[in-house]
Amino acid sequence: MSSLRRRDSERLRRATGPIGFFDSGVGGLSVLREVYRQLTYEDTLYFANSIHCPYGYRAEEEIRGYVERAVA
């Protein structure tokens, strides 16, 4: 990678922050591993919330509450 492209990617990384992963406990680590493999320059934040798994039958408002508490 040229030094110009490296500087651009570093600037973009700082400007956008890390990629966040909110995992309900089903498959999230597999996705995170693939992100590490393909986007080696990206920073990540991973939050596992398997205590409330599965999410499929939960109301959107309930899941939103989990996310808001985790972010806070």
mmCIF file of the N, C-alpha and C atoms, coordinates in Angstrom:
data_MODEL
# 
_entry.id   MODEL 
# 
loop_
_atom_site.group_PDB 
_atom_site.id 
_atom_site.type_symbol 
_atom_site.label_atom_id 
_atom_site.label_alt_id 
_atom_site.label_comp_id 
_atom_site.label_asym_id 
_atom_site.label_entity_id 
_atom_site.label_seq_id 
_atom_site.pdbx_PDB_ins_code 
_atom_site.Cartn_x 
_atom_site.Cartn_y 
_atom_site.Cartn_z 
_atom_site.occupancy 
_atom_site.B_iso_or_equiv 
_atom_site.pdbx_formal_charge 
_atom_site.auth_seq_id 
_atom_site.auth_comp_id 
_atom_site.auth_asym_id 
_atom_site.auth_atom_id 
_atom_site.pdbx_PDB_model_num 
ATOM 1   N N  . MET A 1 1  ? 0.850   -1.172  0.000  1.00 0.00 ? 1  MET A N  1 
ATOM 2   C CA . MET A 1 1  ? 0.000   0.000   0.000  1.00 0.00 ? 1  MET A CA 1 
ATOM 3   C C  . MET A 1 1  ? 0.895   1.234   0.000  1.00 0.00 ? 1  MET A C  1 
ATOM 4   N N  . SER A 1 2  ? 0.599   2.173   -0.850 1.00 0.00 ? 2  SER A N  1 
ATOM 5   C CA . SER A 1 2  ? 1.393   3.394   -0.909 1.00 0.00 ? 2  SER A CA 1 
ATOM 6   C C  . SER A 1 2  ? 1.214   4.187   0.378  1.00 0.00 ? 2  SER A C  1 
ATOM 7   N N  . SER A 1 3  ? 2.182   5.072   0.659  1.00 0.00 ? 3  SER A N  1 
ATOM 8   C CA . SER A 1 3  ? 2.078   5.865   1.880  1.00 0.00 ? 3  SER A CA 1 
ATOM 9   C C  . SER A 1 3  ? 0.871   6.796   1.828  1.00 0.00 ? 3  SER A C  1 
ATOM 10  N N  . LEU A 1 4  ? 0.493   7.270   0.634  1.00 0.00 ? 4  LEU A N  1 
ATOM 11  C CA . LEU A 1 4  ? -0.688  8.122   0.508  1.00 0.00 ? 4  LEU A CA 1 
ATOM 12  C C  . LEU A 1 4  ? -1.948  7.337   0.880  1.00 0.00 ? 4  LEU A C  1 
ATOM 13  N N  . ARG A 1 5  ? -2.095  6.143   0.338  1.00 0.00 ? 5  ARG A N  1 
ATOM 14  C CA . ARG A 1 5  ? -3.270  5.323   0.670  1.00 0.00 ? 5  ARG A CA 1 
ATOM 15  C C  . ARG A 1 5  ? -3.266  4.953   2.142  1.00 0.00 ? 5  ARG A C  1 
ATOM 16  N N  . ARG A 1 6  ? -2.110  4.675   2.709  1.00 0.00 ? 6  ARG A N  1 
ATOM 17  C CA . ARG A 1 6  ? -2.012  4.335   4.125  1.00 0.00 ? 6  ARG A CA 1 
ATOM 18  C C  . ARG A 1 6  ? -2.461  5.522   4.977  1.00 0.00 ? 6  ARG A C  1 
ATOM 19  N N  . ARG A 1 7  ? -2.017  6.723   4.619  1.00 0.00 ? 7  ARG A N  1 
ATOM 20  C CA . ARG A 1 7  ? -2.434  7.918   5.367  1.00 0.00 ? 7  ARG A CA 1 
ATOM 21  C C  . ARG A 1 7  ? -3.928  8.138   5.224  1.00 0.00 ? 7  ARG A C  1 
ATOM 22  N N  . ASP A 1 8  ? -4.460  7.957   4.017  1.00 0.00 ? 8  ASP A N  1 
ATOM 23  C CA . ASP A 1 8  ? -5.900  8.131   3.813  1.00 0.00 ? 8  ASP A CA 1 
ATOM 24  C C  . ASP A 1 8  ? -6.698  7.135   4.639  1.00 0.00 ? 8  ASP A C  1 
ATOM 25  N N  . SER A 1 9  ? -6.264  5.882   4.667  1.00 0.00 ? 9  SER A N  1 
ATOM 26  C CA . SER A 1 9  ? -7.001  4.883   5.435  1.00 0.00 ? 9  SER A CA 1 
ATOM 27  C C  . SER A 1 9  ? -6.903  5.175   6.929  1.00 0.00 ? 9  SER A C  1 
ATOM 28  N N  . GLU A 1 10 ? -5.763  5.665   7.389  1.00 0.00 ? 10 GLU A N  1 
ATOM 29  C CA . GLU A 1 10 ? -5.611  6.031   8.797  1.00 0.00 ? 10 GLU A CA 1 
ATOM 30  C C  . GLU A 1 10 ? -6.526  7.206   9.138  1.00 0.00 ? 10 GLU A C  1 
ATOM 31  N N  . ARG A 1 11 ? -6.598  8.193   8.287  1.00 0.00 ? 11 ARG A N  1 
ATOM 32  C CA . ARG A 1 11 ? -7.465  9.357   8.516  1.00 0.00 ? 11 ARG A CA 1 
ATOM 33  C C  . ARG A 1 11 ? -8.916  8.916   8.572  1.00 0.00 ? 11 ARG A C  1 
ATOM 34  N N  . LEU A 1 12 ? -9.310  8.062   7.654  1.00 0.00 ? 12 LEU A N  1 
ATOM 35  C CA . LEU A 1 12 ? -10.684 7.578   7.615  1.00 0.00 ? 12 LEU A CA 1 
ATOM 36  C C  . LEU A 1 12 ? -11.001 6.774   8.870  1.00 0.00 ? 12 LEU A C  1 
ATOM 37  N N  . ARG A 1 13 ? -10.073 5.947   9.302  1.00 0.00 ? 13 ARG A N  1 
ATOM 38  C CA . ARG A 1 13 ? -10.288 5.141   10.498 1.00 0.00 ? 13 ARG A CA 1 
ATOM 39  C C  . ARG A 1 13 ? -10.504 6.035   11.714 1.00 0.00 ? 13 ARG A C  1 
ATOM 40  N N  . ARG A 1 14 ? -9.698  7.070   11.852 1.00 0.00 ? 14 ARG A N  1 
ATOM 41  C CA . ARG A 1 14 ? -9.849  7.980   12.983 1.00 0.00 ? 14 ARG A CA 1 
ATOM 42  C C  . ARG A 1 14 ? -11.155 8.750   12.902 1.00 0.00 ? 14 ARG A C  1 
ATOM 43  N N  . ALA A 1 15 ? -11.560 9.110   11.704 1.00 0.00 ? 15 ALA A N  1 
ATOM 44  C CA . ALA A 1 15 ? -12.759 9.936   11.529 1.00 0.00 ? 15 ALA A CA 1 
ATOM 45  C C  . ALA A 1 15 ? -14.032 9.157   11.823 1.00 0.00 ? 15 ALA A C  1 
ATOM 46  N N  . THR A 1 16 ? -14.059 7.887   11.555 1.00 0.00 ? 16 THR A N  1 
ATOM 47  C CA . THR A 1 16 ? -15.289 7.119   11.692 1.00 0.00 ? 16 THR A CA 1 
ATOM 48  C C  . THR A 1 16 ? -15.357 6.318   12.978 1.00 0.00 ? 16 THR A C  1 
ATOM 49  N N  . GLY A 1 17 ? -14.259 6.101   13.645 1.00 0.00 ? 17 GLY A N  1 
ATOM 50  C CA . GLY A 1 17 ? -14.260 5.320   14.871 1.00 0.00 ? 17 GLY A CA 1 
ATOM 51  C C  . GLY A 1 17 ? -14.347 3.832   14.604 1.00 0.00 ? 17 GLY A C  1 
ATOM 52  N N  . PRO A 1 18 ? -14.449 3.050   15.659 1.00 0.00 ? 18 PRO A N  1 
ATOM 53  C CA . PRO A 1 18 ? -14.467 1.597   15.499 1.00 0.00 ? 18 PRO A CA 1 
ATOM 54  C C  . PRO A 1 18 ? -15.801 1.091   14.969 1.00 0.00 ? 18 PRO A C  1 
ATOM 55  N N  . ILE A 1 19 ? -15.769 -0.124  14.461 1.00 0.00 ? 19 ILE A N  1 
ATOM 56  C CA . ILE A 1 19 ? -16.985 -0.823  14.059 1.00 0.00 ? 19 ILE A CA 1 
ATOM 57  C C  . ILE A 1 19 ? -17.526 -1.516  15.314 1.00 0.00 ? 19 ILE A C  1 
ATOM 58  N N  . GLY A 1 20 ? -18.795 -1.299  15.611 1.00 0.00 ? 20 GLY A N  1 
ATOM 59  C CA . GLY A 1 20 ? -19.392 -1.898  16.796 1.00 0.00 ? 20 GLY A CA 1 
ATOM 60  C C  . GLY A 1 20 ? -20.172 -3.159  16.465 1.00 0.00 ? 20 GLY A C  1 
ATOM 61  N N  . PHE A 1 21 ? -20.036 -4.166  17.313 1.00 0.00 ? 21 PHE A N  1 
ATOM 62  C CA . PHE A 1 21 ? -20.766 -5.426  17.173 1.00 0.00 ? 21 PHE A CA 1 
ATOM 63  C C  . PHE A 1 21 ? -21.558 -5.675  18.443 1.00 0.00 ? 21 PHE A C  1 
ATOM 64  N N  . PHE A 1 22 ? -22.829 -5.859  18.294 1.00 0.00 ? 22 PHE A N  1 
ATOM 65  C CA . PHE A 1 22 ? -23.716 -6.184  19.404 1.00 0.00 ? 22 PHE A CA 1 
ATOM 66  C C  . PHE A 1 22 ? -24.199 -7.600  19.147 1.00 0.00 ? 22 PHE A C  1 
ATOM 67  N N  . ASP A 1 23 ? -23.728 -8.534  19.945 1.00 0.00 ? 23 ASP A N  1 
ATOM 68  C CA . ASP A 1 23 ? -23.971 -9.956  19.694 1.00 0.00 ? 23 ASP A CA 1 
ATOM 69  C C  . ASP A 1 23 ? -24.972 -10.514 20.691 1.00 0.00 ? 23 ASP A C  1 
ATOM 70  N N  . SER A 1 24 ? -26.042 -11.098 20.162 1.00 0.00 ? 24 SER A N  1 
ATOM 71  C CA . SER A 1 24 ? -27.045 -11.726 21.013 1.00 0.00 ? 24 SER A CA 1 
ATOM 72  C C  . SER A 1 24 ? -26.631 -13.140 21.417 1.00 0.00 ? 24 SER A C  1 
ATOM 73  N N  . GLY A 1 25 ? -25.520 -13.592 20.920 1.00 0.00 ? 25 GLY A N  1 
ATOM 74  C CA . GLY A 1 25 ? -25.026 -14.903 21.308 1.00 0.00 ? 25 GLY A CA 1 
ATOM 75  C C  . GLY A 1 25 ? -25.127 -15.962 20.229 1.00 0.00 ? 25 GLY A C  1 
ATOM 76  N N  . VAL A 1 26 ? -25.552 -15.583 19.028 1.00 0.00 ? 26 VAL A N  1 
ATOM 77  C CA . VAL A 1 26 ? -25.693 -16.556 17.948 1.00 0.00 ? 26 VAL A CA 1 
ATOM 78  C C  . VAL A 1 26 ? -24.902 -16.072 16.734 1.00 0.00 ? 26 VAL A C  1 
ATOM 79  N N  . GLY A 1 27 ? -23.684 -16.567 16.574 1.00 0.00 ? 27 GLY A N  1 
ATOM 80  C CA . GLY A 1 27 ? -22.918 -16.298 15.363 1.00 0.00 ? 27 GLY A CA 1 
ATOM 81  C C  . GLY A 1 27 ? -22.063 -15.050 15.348 1.00 0.00 ? 27 GLY A C  1 
ATOM 82  N N  . GLY A 1 28 ? -22.126 -14.238 16.361 1.00 0.00 ? 28 GLY A N  1 
ATOM 83  C CA . GLY A 1 28 ? -21.392 -12.975 16.356 1.00 0.00 ? 28 GLY A CA 1 
ATOM 84  C C  . GLY A 1 28 ? -19.882 -13.127 16.304 1.00 0.00 ? 28 GLY A C  1 
ATOM 85  N N  . LEU A 1 29 ? -19.343 -14.096 17.004 1.00 0.00 ? 29 LEU A N  1 
ATOM 86  C CA . LEU A 1 29 ? -17.888 -14.288 16.991 1.00 0.00 ? 29 LEU A CA 1 
ATOM 87  C C  . LEU A 1 29 ? -17.390 -14.728 15.629 1.00 0.00 ? 29 LEU A C  1 
ATOM 88  N N  . SER A 1 30 ? -18.187 -15.501 14.906 1.00 0.00 ? 30 SER A N  1 
ATOM 89  C CA . SER A 1 30 ? -17.815 -15.896 13.543 1.00 0.00 ? 30 SER A CA 1 
ATOM 90  C C  . SER A 1 30 ? -17.738 -14.676 12.635 1.00 0.00 ? 30 SER A C  1 
ATOM 91  N N  . VAL A 1 31 ? -18.701 -13.777 12.777 1.00 0.00 ? 31 VAL A N  1 
ATOM 92  C CA . VAL A 1 31 ? -18.699 -12.549 11.984 1.00 0.00 ? 31 VAL A CA 1 
ATOM 93  C C  . VAL A 1 31 ? -17.492 -11.693 12.357 1.00 0.00 ? 31 VAL A C  1 
ATOM 94  N N  . LEU A 1 32 ? -17.227 -11.556 13.649 1.00 0.00 ? 32 LEU A N  1 
ATOM 95  C CA . LEU A 1 32 ? -16.093 -10.764 14.104 1.00 0.00 ? 32 LEU A CA 1 
ATOM 96  C C  . LEU A 1 32 ? -14.774 -11.322 13.581 1.00 0.00 ? 32 LEU A C  1 
ATOM 97  N N  . ARG A 1 33 ? -14.609 -12.627 13.595 1.00 0.00 ? 33 ARG A N  1 
ATOM 98  C CA . ARG A 1 33 ? -13.387 -13.248 13.053 1.00 0.00 ? 33 ARG A CA 1 
ATOM 99  C C  . ARG A 1 33 ? -13.197 -12.899 11.580 1.00 0.00 ? 33 ARG A C  1 
ATOM 100 N N  . GLU A 1 34 ? -14.273 -12.914 10.830 1.00 0.00 ? 34 GLU A N  1 
ATOM 101 C CA . GLU A 1 34 ? -14.181 -12.594 9.401  1.00 0.00 ? 34 GLU A CA 1 
ATOM 102 C C  . GLU A 1 34 ? -13.843 -11.114 9.194  1.00 0.00 ? 34 GLU A C  1 
ATOM 103 N N  . VAL A 1 35 ? -14.379 -10.250 10.016 1.00 0.00 ? 35 VAL A N  1 
ATOM 104 C CA . VAL A 1 35 ? -14.019 -8.826  9.941  1.00 0.00 ? 35 VAL A CA 1 
ATOM 105 C C  . VAL A 1 35 ? -12.537 -8.660  10.228 1.00 0.00 ? 35 VAL A C  1 
ATOM 106 N N  . TYR A 1 36 ? -12.026 -9.326  11.254 1.00 0.00 ? 36 TYR A N  1 
ATOM 107 C CA . TYR A 1 36 ? -10.582 -9.264  11.557 1.00 0.00 ? 36 TYR A CA 1 
ATOM 108 C C  . TYR A 1 36 ? -9.759  -9.751  10.368 1.00 0.00 ? 36 TYR A C  1 
ATOM 109 N N  . ARG A 1 37 ? -10.236 -10.786 9.695  1.00 0.00 ? 37 ARG A N  1 
ATOM 110 C CA . ARG A 1 37 ? -9.491  -11.345 8.569  1.00 0.00 ? 37 ARG A CA 1 
ATOM 111 C C  . ARG A 1 37 ? -9.487  -10.392 7.378  1.00 0.00 ? 37 ARG A C  1 
ATOM 112 N N  . GLN A 1 38 ? -10.614 -9.766  7.087  1.00 0.00 ? 38 GLN A N  1 
ATOM 113 C CA . GLN A 1 38 ? -10.720 -8.949  5.886  1.00 0.00 ? 38 GLN A CA 1 
ATOM 114 C C  . GLN A 1 38 ? -10.395 -7.479  6.107  1.00 0.00 ? 38 GLN A C  1 
ATOM 115 N N  . LEU A 1 39 ? -10.646 -6.968  7.291  1.00 0.00 ? 39 LEU A N  1 
ATOM 116 C CA . LEU A 1 39 ? -10.438 -5.542  7.561  1.00 0.00 ? 39 LEU A CA 1 
ATOM 117 C C  . LEU A 1 39 ? -9.425  -5.377  8.687  1.00 0.00 ? 39 LEU A C  1 
ATOM 118 N N  . THR A 1 40 ? -8.219  -5.802  8.427  1.00 0.00 ? 40 THR A N  1 
ATOM 119 C CA . THR A 1 40 ? -7.188  -5.852  9.459  1.00 0.00 ? 40 THR A CA 1 
ATOM 120 C C  . THR A 1 40 ? -6.868  -4.488  10.058 1.00 0.00 ? 40 THR A C  1 
ATOM 121 N N  . TYR A 1 41 ? -7.137  -3.409  9.346  1.00 0.00 ? 41 TYR A N  1 
ATOM 122 C CA . TYR A 1 41 ? -6.814  -2.063  9.820  1.00 0.00 ? 41 TYR A CA 1 
ATOM 123 C C  . TYR A 1 41 ? -7.919  -1.458  10.669 1.00 0.00 ? 41 TYR A C  1 
ATOM 124 N N  . GLU A 1 42 ? -9.079  -2.103  10.780 1.00 0.00 ? 42 GLU A N  1 
ATOM 125 C CA . GLU A 1 42 ? -10.214 -1.540  11.502 1.00 0.00 ? 42 GLU A CA 1 
ATOM 126 C C  . GLU A 1 42 ? -10.153 -1.864  12.989 1.00 0.00 ? 42 GLU A C  1 
ATOM 127 N N  . ASP A 1 43 ? -10.522 -0.896  13.787 1.00 0.00 ? 43 ASP A N  1 
ATOM 128 C CA . ASP A 1 43 ? -10.720 -1.125  15.213 1.00 0.00 ? 43 ASP A CA 1 
ATOM 129 C C  . ASP A 1 43 ? -12.156 -1.596  15.410 1.00 0.00 ? 43 ASP A C  1 
ATOM 130 N N  . THR A 1 44 ? -12.368 -2.403  16.442 1.00 0.00 ? 44 THR A N  1 
ATOM 131 C CA . THR A 1 44 ? -13.703 -2.930  16.697 1.00 0.00 ? 44 THR A CA 1 
ATOM 132 C C  . THR A 1 44 ? -14.050 -2.813  18.174 1.00 0.00 ? 44 THR A C  1 
ATOM 133 N N  . LEU A 1 45 ? -15.335 -2.778  18.438 1.00 0.00 ? 45 LEU A N  1 
ATOM 134 C CA . LEU A 1 45 ? -15.887 -2.911  19.781 1.00 0.00 ? 45 LEU A CA 1 
ATOM 135 C C  . LEU A 1 45 ? -16.870 -4.073  19.725 1.00 0.00 ? 45 LEU A C  1 
ATOM 136 N N  . TYR A 1 46 ? -16.772 -4.963  20.684 1.00 0.00 ? 46 TYR A N  1 
ATOM 137 C CA . TYR A 1 46 ? -17.636 -6.145  20.695 1.00 0.00 ? 46 TYR A CA 1 
ATOM 138 C C  . TYR A 1 46 ? -18.369 -6.199  22.028 1.00 0.00 ? 46 TYR A C  1 
ATOM 139 N N  . PHE A 1 47 ? -19.681 -6.319  21.964 1.00 0.00 ? 47 PHE A N  1 
ATOM 140 C CA . PHE A 1 47 ? -20.495 -6.434  23.166 1.00 0.00 ? 47 PHE A CA 1 
ATOM 141 C C  . PHE A 1 47 ? -21.335 -7.693  23.056 1.00 0.00 ? 47 PHE A C  1 
ATOM 142 N N  . ALA A 1 48 ? -21.120 -8.622  23.975 1.00 0.00 ? 48 ALA A N  1 
ATOM 143 C CA . ALA A 1 48 ? -21.894 -9.866  23.988 1.00 0.00 ? 48 ALA A CA 1 
ATOM 144 C C  . ALA A 1 48 ? -23.052 -9.711  24.967 1.00 0.00 ? 48 ALA A C  1 
ATOM 145 N N  . ASN A 1 49 ? -24.250 -10.008 24.525 1.00 0.00 ? 49 ASN A N  1 
ATOM 146 C CA . ASN A 1 49 ? -25.438 -9.898  25.360 1.00 0.00 ? 49 ASN A CA 1 
ATOM 147 C C  . ASN A 1 49 ? -26.223 -11.208 25.301 1.00 0.00 ? 49 ASN A C  1 
ATOM 148 N N  . SER A 1 50 ? -25.554 -12.292 25.576 1.00 0.00 ? 50 SER A N  1 
ATOM 149 C CA . SER A 1 50 ? -26.179 -13.608 25.444 1.00 0.00 ? 50 SER A CA 1 
ATOM 150 C C  . SER A 1 50 ? -27.201 -13.889 26.536 1.00 0.00 ? 50 SER A C  1 
ATOM 151 N N  . ILE A 1 51 ? -27.220 -13.104 27.600 1.00 0.00 ? 51 ILE A N  1 
ATOM 152 C CA . ILE A 1 51 ? -28.199 -13.322 28.666 1.00 0.00 ? 51 ILE A CA 1 
ATOM 153 C C  . ILE A 1 51 ? -29.629 -13.120 28.165 1.00 0.00 ? 51 ILE A C  1 
ATOM 154 N N  . HIS A 1 52 ? -29.799 -12.296 27.123 1.00 0.00 ? 52 HIS A N  1 
ATOM 155 C CA . HIS A 1 52 ? -31.128 -12.032 26.579 1.00 0.00 ? 52 HIS A CA 1 
ATOM 156 C C  . HIS A 1 52 ? -31.412 -12.806 25.287 1.00 0.00 ? 52 HIS A C  1 
ATOM 157 N N  . CYS A 1 53 ? -30.574 -13.742 24.960 1.00 0.00 ? 53 CYS A N  1 
ATOM 158 C CA . CYS A 1 53 ? -30.704 -14.529 23.738 1.00 0.00 ? 53 CYS A CA 1 
ATOM 159 C C  . CYS A 1 53 ? -31.862 -15.510 23.894 1.00 0.00 ? 53 CYS A C  1 
ATOM 160 N N  . PRO A 1 54 ? -32.627 -15.796 22.885 1.00 0.00 ? 54 PRO A N  1 
ATOM 161 C CA . PRO A 1 54 ? -32.573 -15.254 21.520 1.00 0.00 ? 54 PRO A CA 1 
ATOM 162 C C  . PRO A 1 54 ? -33.369 -13.956 21.408 1.00 0.00 ? 54 PRO A C  1 
ATOM 163 N N  . TYR A 1 55 ? -33.052 -13.178 20.396 1.00 0.00 ? 55 TYR A N  1 
ATOM 164 C CA . TYR A 1 55 ? -33.727 -11.895 20.177 1.00 0.00 ? 55 TYR A CA 1 
ATOM 165 C C  . TYR A 1 55 ? -34.933 -12.032 19.256 1.00 0.00 ? 55 TYR A C  1 
ATOM 166 N N  . GLY A 1 56 ? -35.053 -13.128 18.551 1.00 0.00 ? 56 GLY A N  1 
ATOM 167 C CA . GLY A 1 56 ? -36.058 -13.269 17.502 1.00 0.00 ? 56 GLY A CA 1 
ATOM 168 C C  . GLY A 1 56 ? -37.484 -12.963 17.910 1.00 0.00 ? 56 GLY A C  1 
ATOM 169 N N  . TYR A 1 57 ? -37.874 -13.319 19.110 1.00 0.00 ? 57 TYR A N  1 
ATOM 170 C CA . TYR A 1 57 ? -39.262 -13.118 19.521 1.00 0.00 ? 57 TYR A CA 1 
ATOM 171 C C  . TYR A 1 57 ? -39.459 -11.832 20.339 1.00 0.00 ? 57 TYR A C  1 
ATOM 172 N N  . ARG A 1 58 ? -38.396 -11.083 20.594 1.00 0.00 ? 58 ARG A N  1 
ATOM 173 C CA . ARG A 1 58 ? -38.491 -9.883  21.428 1.00 0.00 ? 58 ARG A CA 1 
ATOM 174 C C  . ARG A 1 58 ? -38.955 -8.678  20.610 1.00 0.00 ? 58 ARG A C  1 
ATOM 175 N N  . ALA A 1 59 ? -39.646 -7.780  21.279 1.00 0.00 ? 59 ALA A N  1 
ATOM 176 C CA . ALA A 1 59 ? -40.119 -6.554  20.636 1.00 0.00 ? 59 ALA A CA 1 
ATOM 177 C C  . ALA A 1 59 ? -38.936 -5.638  20.325 1.00 0.00 ? 59 ALA A C  1 
ATOM 178 N N  . GLU A 1 60 ? -39.071 -4.861  19.270 1.00 0.00 ? 60 GLU A N  1 
ATOM 179 C CA . GLU A 1 60 ? -38.021 -3.917  18.875 1.00 0.00 ? 60 GLU A CA 1 
ATOM 180 C C  . GLU A 1 60 ? -37.673 -2.979  20.033 1.00 0.00 ? 60 GLU A C  1 
ATOM 181 N N  . GLU A 1 61 ? -38.657 -2.509  20.761 1.00 0.00 ? 61 GLU A N  1 
ATOM 182 C CA . GLU A 1 61 ? -38.413 -1.580  21.873 1.00 0.00 ? 61 GLU A CA 1 
ATOM 183 C C  . GLU A 1 61 ? -37.554 -2.233  22.954 1.00 0.00 ? 61 GLU A C  1 
ATOM 184 N N  . GLU A 1 62 ? -37.782 -3.510  23.189 1.00 0.00 ? 62 GLU A N  1 
ATOM 185 C CA . GLU A 1 62 ? -37.002 -4.237  24.193 1.00 0.00 ? 62 GLU A CA 1 
ATOM 186 C C  . GLU A 1 62 ? -35.539 -4.333  23.764 1.00 0.00 ? 62 GLU A C  1 
ATOM 187 N N  . ILE A 1 63 ? -35.316 -4.701  22.525 1.00 0.00 ? 63 ILE A N  1 
ATOM 188 C CA . ILE A 1 63 ? -33.946 -4.807  22.008 1.00 0.00 ? 63 ILE A CA 1 
ATOM 189 C C  . ILE A 1 63 ? -33.287 -3.437  22.001 1.00 0.00 ? 63 ILE A C  1 
ATOM 190 N N  . ARG A 1 64 ? -34.020 -2.409  21.586 1.00 0.00 ? 64 ARG A N  1 
ATOM 191 C CA . ARG A 1 64 ? -33.482 -1.055  21.601 1.00 0.00 ? 64 ARG A CA 1 
ATOM 192 C C  . ARG A 1 64 ? -33.028 -0.673  23.015 1.00 0.00 ? 64 ARG A C  1 
ATOM 193 N N  . GLY A 1 65 ? -33.792 -1.048  24.019 1.00 0.00 ? 65 GLY A N  1 
ATOM 194 C CA . GLY A 1 65 ? -33.410 -0.784  25.406 1.00 0.00 ? 65 GLY A CA 1 
ATOM 195 C C  . GLY A 1 65 ? -32.097 -1.456  25.774 1.00 0.00 ? 65 GLY A C  1 
ATOM 196 N N  . TYR A 1 66 ? -31.901 -2.701  25.348 1.00 0.00 ? 66 TYR A N  1 
ATOM 197 C CA . TYR A 1 66 ? -30.628 -3.389  25.605 1.00 0.00 ? 66 TYR A CA 1 
ATOM 198 C C  . TYR A 1 66 ? -29.464 -2.625  24.986 1.00 0.00 ? 66 TYR A C  1 
ATOM 199 N N  . VAL A 1 67 ? -29.647 -2.204  23.744 1.00 0.00 ? 67 VAL A N  1 
ATOM 200 C CA . VAL A 1 67 ? -28.588 -1.493  23.035 1.00 0.00 ? 67 VAL A CA 1 
ATOM 201 C C  . VAL A 1 67 ? -28.292 -0.158  23.712 1.00 0.00 ? 67 VAL A C  1 
ATOM 202 N N  . GLU A 1 68 ? -29.320 0.586   24.053 1.00 0.00 ? 68 GLU A N  1 
ATOM 203 C CA . GLU A 1 68 ? -29.110 1.890   24.680 1.00 0.00 ? 68 GLU A CA 1 
ATOM 204 C C  . GLU A 1 68 ? -28.394 1.751   26.023 1.00 0.00 ? 68 GLU A C  1 
ATOM 205 N N  . ARG A 1 69 ? -28.742 0.753   26.824 1.00 0.00 ? 69 ARG A N  1 
ATOM 206 C CA . ARG A 1 69 ? -28.045 0.547   28.090 1.00 0.00 ? 69 ARG A CA 1 
ATOM 207 C C  . ARG A 1 69 ? -26.589 0.135   27.866 1.00 0.00 ? 69 ARG A C  1 
ATOM 208 N N  . ALA A 1 70 ? -26.351 -0.683  26.865 1.00 0.00 ? 70 ALA A N  1 
ATOM 209 C CA . ALA A 1 70 ? -24.973 -1.104  26.571 1.00 0.00 ? 70 ALA A CA 1 
ATOM 210 C C  . ALA A 1 70 ? -24.116 0.071   26.118 1.00 0.00 ? 70 ALA A C  1 
ATOM 211 N N  . VAL A 1 71 ? -24.677 0.926   25.298 1.00 0.00 ? 71 VAL A N  1 
ATOM 212 C CA . VAL A 1 71 ? -23.927 2.077   24.783 1.00 0.00 ? 71 VAL A CA 1 
ATOM 213 C C  . VAL A 1 71 ? -23.652 3.077   25.896 1.00 0.00 ? 71 VAL A C  1 
ATOM 214 N N  . ALA A 1 72 ? -24.617 3.247   26.792 1.00 0.00 ? 72 ALA A N  1 
ATOM 215 C CA . ALA A 1 72 ? -24.449 4.189   27.911 1.00 0.00 ? 72 ALA A CA 1 
ATOM 216 C C  . ALA A 1 72 ? -23.322 3.731   28.816 1.00 0.00 ? 72 ALA A C  1 
# 
